């Protein structure tokens, strides 16, 4: 059978099927989600703003979701989704540590795509107090015995610590042992001359802070008498 336009039914059907297949290919191509911007790992400062970007080539009918360590991100005034991006008004080293991931989903076709994960290298420093590490209690401190104090300031990158007694910077390695790894100060042989208020300060790339709670050392001299007294002068002479 031949149509009046000279095209057979079979040929017309073939053209129609070809056009349908082409249309389906175009539709399929259009439903594929392609990312134009993906989140990447980056440095961040605690308390400063940051952003993780996530954008697709064709955003029509596409919604976005963010995950942290595989779970939906809990949003707040500090951390929220704006458009498709994840905004941070103040990065927090405790709450924003981990792997973030963006998910884009087409609400019409159900097509879904995920980005690679990204994380923050958060730099921070946080103050803390000075505590007695050894001996375990103040009552166990003895004259001429070692005393170790610990500075509870911490941060990333690891800070460098300095120690002070009554505001004077301690540097005498013959009398003190400074352990930067343990954040400690050891008085090798404590005496009443070491009495005073001990504090510590620390610095890293973020800045510097000092201890917010200091330690007061008070050693009682159990032998207050001078050692060079000529006791013979105090021995009473016999009466004649």
C-alpha positions, 0 to 999 in steps of 0.5 A, a space after each residue: 500500500 502506497 500513500 498519496 504522498 508516495 511514502 509507503 506505510 512501512 517506510 512511514 512507520 520506520 521513520 516514526 519509530 526512528 523519531 520516537 527512539 531519537 526523542 527517547 534518547 534526547 529525553 534520557 540525555 536530559 534526565 542525566 544529572 551532571 555536576 558543574 560544581 562539586 564540594 572539595 576539601 579545604 582549610 577552614 578557621 574555627 568561628 569563620 565563614 565557609 561554603 561548600 558548593 554543589 551545582 548541576 548543569 540542568 537544575 530544573 526539577 532538581 532538589 538537593 540534600 547534604 549528608 555529613 558522614 552519611 547522615 542528613 546534615 542538621 541545619 541551623 542558623 549557623 549551618 544551612 542550605 542556601 539554594 544548592 550550596 551548604 553555607 557556614 556562618 561560623 565553622 565549628 571544629 566539633 560539629 563540622 568535622 567529617 565527610 560532607 556529600 551533596 545529593 542531587 535528585 530529579 523529582 520527576 524522573 527519580 534520577 539521583 546523583 552524588 558528589 565525592 565527599 569533602 571535608 574541612 581541615 579546621 584550625 582552632 585553639 581553645 583555652 583551658 586551665 592549669 591542673 596538678 598532674 603529679 602527685 595526684 593531689 595537693 596534699 601529696 606535694 613534698 619539699 625537694 620532690 618533683 611536681 608536674 603541672 599540665 596545661 589544658 589549652 589545646 588546638 590544631 595545628 598543635 600549639 607551642 606552650 609557654 609557662 609563667 610563674 607570677 607573670 615571669 616567663 619560665 626558661 631555666 631548663 636546669 630547674 624545670 622540664 618542659 614537655 610540649 607533647 604532654 603540655 606539661 611543666 615539671 619542677 625537678 625539686 620543688 621548694 618554698 621558693 617555687 611558690 606562686 601562681 602558675 599559668 600557661 599560654 599557647 600559640 598556633 596558626 589561629 592565634 594565641 590564648 592563655 589559661 583561664 584557670 591557674 594553679 597556685 603552688 604553696 609549699 610549707 617549709 617544714 624546716 624554717 630554721 637556718 642550717 648554719 646556726 652555731 648551736 653552741 651559742 645557745 647551750 647554757 653554761 653551767 653555774 659556778 
